[in-house]
Amino acid sequence: MSDPLSEIIGLLRPRTVFAKGISGAGRWAVRYAEFGHPSFCTVLEGRCRLAVAGQEPVVLEAGDFILLPATPGFVLSGFEPATPRLMDPDEAAPGGELRHGTPDGPADVRLLGGYFAFDAPDAALLVSLLPALIHVRGPGRLSALVELVADEARADRPGRELILARLVEVLLVESLRSAPGEGTPPGLLRGLADARLAAAMRGMHGEPSRAWTVEQLARTAALSRSAFFDRFTRAVGMAPMEYLLAWRMALAKTLLRARDLALDEVAQRVGYGSASTFSTAFSRYVGQPPGRYARAAG
């Protein structure tokens, strides 16, 4: 059975991990500007405060995990008032840990965090289907995964890049499936949390070449056409056929970049009856013909 979550992460192709230890004590606050790349952290011990632009501030406690798929600006701090210091996300952690506030003595909080990049050219579209802030509370497998990612990122062992890519894929899948679906903003997680909508989404992902209609998708979800359309649009944030088009075009870009298939084969794989109808749709959606896109990507 198709798994939309795993397929989307597979298309995002996460890579290039930077990870470090962070600690704070006493009066401290640091500010990071909007970064764009996905970032993550887990709290190893203690507590701190996180204020992400456009979100309500949250208190992070030992075992908590945070994922920011597009990393807007944010402030990380202790609980005593302090003027935030602007930080460089690439700033090295001397001795393996970047310390904020009082330099000596025990830390009030210790975290392990970092960031990575998506290698997909349409990552912005796919990331737009995810919540701006994913907060998973309590100790669990995510903390162990982050420690594995950080250990591998710091080392210089053979196969490092391959291991990191696989670890980050697992980290992403685990964090997204651990996040609460209900009550989240419209997007992928909220759609997959609805069993009926999830059935239709699995159908679109599993058979992108099928000539889907809203009526067929509604039957897959065991809903009337109008109820399915309204429920899908509210939950996912876009209409069913708009979502299907976005998924087909993401797949088409991947196939075109590989340059292993003729244009008519790519067209059939993503649900178009001919190369010409696919070329028209692709050009309208992407802004350039598929042949030119494939040459530029190559």
C-alpha positions in Angstrom: 0.0 0.0 0.0 1.2 3.5 -0.8 2.6 5.6 2.0 2.3 9.3 1.1 4.5 10.4 4.0 7.4 8.2 3.0 7.0 9.1 -0.6 7.1 12.8 0.0 10.2 12.5 2.2 11.8 10.4 -0.5 11.3 13.1 -3.1 12.6 15.8 -0.7 16.0 13.9 -0.5 17.4 15.3 2.7 21.2 15.7 2.9 24.1 17.7 4.4 23.7 17.6 8.1 25.2 20.1 10.6 24.7 19.2 14.3 26.0 20.4 17.6 25.4 20.4 21.3 24.0 23.5 23.0 23.7 24.4 26.7 22.5 27.4 28.7 22.8 28.6 32.3 21.6 31.7 34.1 20.5 34.7 32.0 20.7 34.0 28.3 18.8 34.4 25.0 19.9 33.8 21.4 18.1 34.8 18.2 18.4 33.1 14.8 17.2 34.9 11.7 15.0 33.2 9.1 17.0 30.4 7.7 15.0 28.4 5.2 16.6 25.0 5.7 14.9 22.5 8.0 16.2 22.5 11.6 15.7 20.2 14.6 16.7 19.7 18.2 16.0 17.5 21.2 16.3 18.5 24.9 18.7 16.2 26.7 18.1 17.7 30.1 16.6 20.7 31.8 14.1 23.3 30.4 14.2 26.4 28.1 11.8 28.6 26.1 11.4 28.6 22.4 9.6 31.5 20.5 9.2 30.9 16.8 8.0 33.8 14.6 4.3 33.5 14.0 3.8 30.8 16.7 3.0 30.9 20.4 6.1 30.5 22.6 6.6 27.0 24.0 8.5 25.6 27.0 10.8 22.7 26.0 11.5 20.0 28.6 13.8 17.0 28.7 12.9 14.5 26.0 11.0 17.0 23.8 11.7 17.1 20.1 11.3 20.1 17.7 11.3 20.2 13.9 11.1 23.4 11.9 10.6 22.3 8.3 11.5 25.8 6.9 13.0 27.4 10.0 11.6 30.9 10.3 13.2 33.3 12.8 13.2 32.2 16.4 14.5 33.0 19.9 15.8 30.3 22.3 16.3 31.4 25.9 16.3 30.6 29.6 13.6 32.0 31.9 15.3 35.1 33.1 14.8 38.3 31.0 17.7 38.8 28.6 18.4 40.6 25.3 18.7 38.0 22.5 22.1 37.8 20.9 22.1 37.2 17.1 23.6 33.8 16.2 25.1 32.3 13.1 23.6 28.8 12.5 27.0 27.5 11.4 28.8 28.7 14.6 31.0 25.9 15.8 30.6 24.4 19.3 34.0 24.5 21.0 34.6 21.3 22.9 31.5 19.8 21.3 29.0 22.1 23.0 28.0 25.7 22.4 27.5 27.4 25.8 25.1 30.4 26.4 24.8 32.5 29.6 27.0 31.7 32.6 30.1 30.0 31.2 31.0 27.9 34.2 29.1 25.5 36.5 26.2 23.1 35.7 23.9 23.9 32.8 20.2 24.7 33.3 19.5 23.1 29.9 21.3 20.9 27.4 20.1 20.4 23.8 21.3 18.6 20.7 20.3 20.2 17.5 21.2 21.1 13.9 19.9 21.5 10.4 20.0 19.9 7.0 19.0 20.7 3.4 16.5 19.2 1.0 17.9 18.4 -2.4 14.5 18.6 -4.2 14.0 21.6 -6.5 10.4 21.8 -5.5 11.0 21.4 -1.7 9.1 24.7 -1.0 5.9 23.2 -2.3 6.2 20.0 -0.4 7.3 21.7 2.8 4.3 24.0 2.5 2.2 20.9 3.3 3.9 20.6 6.7 3.3 22.5 9.9 5.7 25.4 10.6 6.5 24.0 14.0 6.4 20.3 15.0 6.7 19.7 18.8 6.7 16.2 20.0 6.6 16.0 23.8 8.3 13.5 26.1 11.3 11.1 25.7 11.1 8.6 22.9 12.9 7.2 19.8 13.4 10.7 18.4 16.0 11.6 21.0 18.0 8.5 20.2 17.8 9.3 16.5 19.0 12.9 17.0 22.0 11.6 19.0 22.8 9.1 16.2 22.6 12.0 13.6 24.9 14.2 15.7 27.4 11.4 16.3 27.6 10.6 12.6 27.8 14.3 11.7 30.8 14.9 13.9 32.7 11.8 12.8 34.6 11.3 9.6 33.9 7.6 8.9 33.5 5.9 5.5 30.0 6.1 4.2 29.2 9.2 6.3 27.0 11.0 3.8 25.0 7.9 3.0 24.4 7.1 6.7 23.4 10.7 7.4 21.0 10.8 4.5 19.3 7.6 5.7 19.2 8.7 9.4 17.7 12.0 8.5 15.0 10.3 6.4 14.1 8.1 9.4 14.2 11.1 11.7 11.8 13.0 9.5 9.3 10.1 9.1 9.4 9.4 12.9 8.9 13.1 13.8 6.0 13.6 11.3 4.2 10.4 12.3 4.7 11.2 16.0 3.3 14.7 15.6 -0.4 15.1 16.4 -2.5 15.2 13.2 -5.7 16.6 14.5 -5.6 20.2 15.5 -2.6 21.0 13.3 -2.9 23.6 10.6 -4.2 22.5 7.2 -1.6 20.3 5.4 -0.3 16.8 4.9 -0.4 15.6 8.6 -4.0 16.8 9.1 -5.1 15.1 5.9 -3.4 11.8 6.9 -4.9 12.0 10.4 -8.4 11.7 8.8 -8.8 8.0 7.9 -11.2 8.7 5.0 -9.0 11.4 3.4 -5.9 9.3 4.0 -7.5 6.5 1.8 -7.9 8.9 -1.1 -4.4 10.3 -0.6 -3.0 6.8 -0.7 -4.8 6.2 -3.9 -3.4 9.4 -5.5 0.1 8.5 -4.4 -0.1 4.8 -5.3 -1.6 5.3 -8.7 -0.6 8.7 -10.1 -1.1 7.4 -13.6 -4.8 6.7 -13.0 -7.3 9.2 -14.5 -8.7 10.2 -11.1 -11.8 12.4 -10.8 -13.2 14.0 -7.7 -16.1 11.5 -7.8 -13.7 8.5 -7.8 -11.6 9.9 -5.0 -14.8 10.6 -3.0 -15.8 6.9 -3.4 -12.4 5.8 -2.2 -13.0 8.0 0.9 -16.6 6.7 1.3 -18.0 10.2 1.1 -20.2 12.1 -1.2 -18.5 14.3 -3.8 -19.3 17.6 -2.1 -18.5 16.3 1.4 -15.2 14.9 0.2 -14.2 18.1 -1.7 -15.0 20.4 1.3 -13.4 18.1 3.9 -10.2 17.6 1.8 -9.8 21.3 1.0 -10.2 22.3 4.7 -7.9 19.6 6.0 -5.1 19.7 3.4 -5.3 23.4 2.4 -5.8 22.8 -1.3 -8.5 21.1 -3.4 -8.1 17.4 -4.3 -7.2 17.9 -7.9 -4.8 20.7 -7.0 -3.1 18.3 -4.6 -3.0 15.5 -7.3 -1.5 17.9 -9.8 1.2 19.0 -7.3 2.1 15.4 -6.6 2.2 14.4 -10.3 4.4 17.4 -11.2 6.8 16.6 -8.3 7.1 13.0 -9.7 7.5 14.3 -13.2 10.4 16.6 -12.1 12.1 13.6 -10.5 11.7 11.4 -13.6 12.8 14.2 -16.0 16.0 14.9 -13.9 16.9 11.2 -14.1 16.6 11.3 -17.9 16.0 7.6 -18.1 12.6 7.7 -19.8 11.2 9.2 -23.0 8.8 12.1 -22.7 5.8 10.0 -23.6 6.7 7.4 -20.9 7.0 10.2 -18.3 3.6 11.5 -19.4 2.0 8.1 -18.9 3.6 7.6 -15.5 2.0 10.8 -14.2 -1.4 10.4 -15.7 -1.3 12.0 -19.1 -2.5 10.4 -22.3 0.1 11.9 -24.5 3.4 13.8 -24.4 1.8 16.9 -25.9 -0.9 17.2 -23.2 1.7 16.5 -20.5 4.0 19.2 -22.0 1.3 21.7 -21.9 0.4 21.0 -18.3 4.0 20.9 -17.2 4.8 24.2 -19.0 1.8 25.9 -17.4 2.7 24.6 -13.9 6.5 24.9 -13.9 7.0 27.8 -16.4 9.1 26.0 -18.9 8.7 22.9 -21.2 9.7 19.5 -19.8 12.6 19.1 -22.3 14.2 22.5 -21.2 13.6 21.6 -17.6 15.4 18.2 -18.0 18.4 19.8 -19.8 18.7 22.5 -17.1 18.5 19.9 -14.3 21.1 17.8 -16.0 
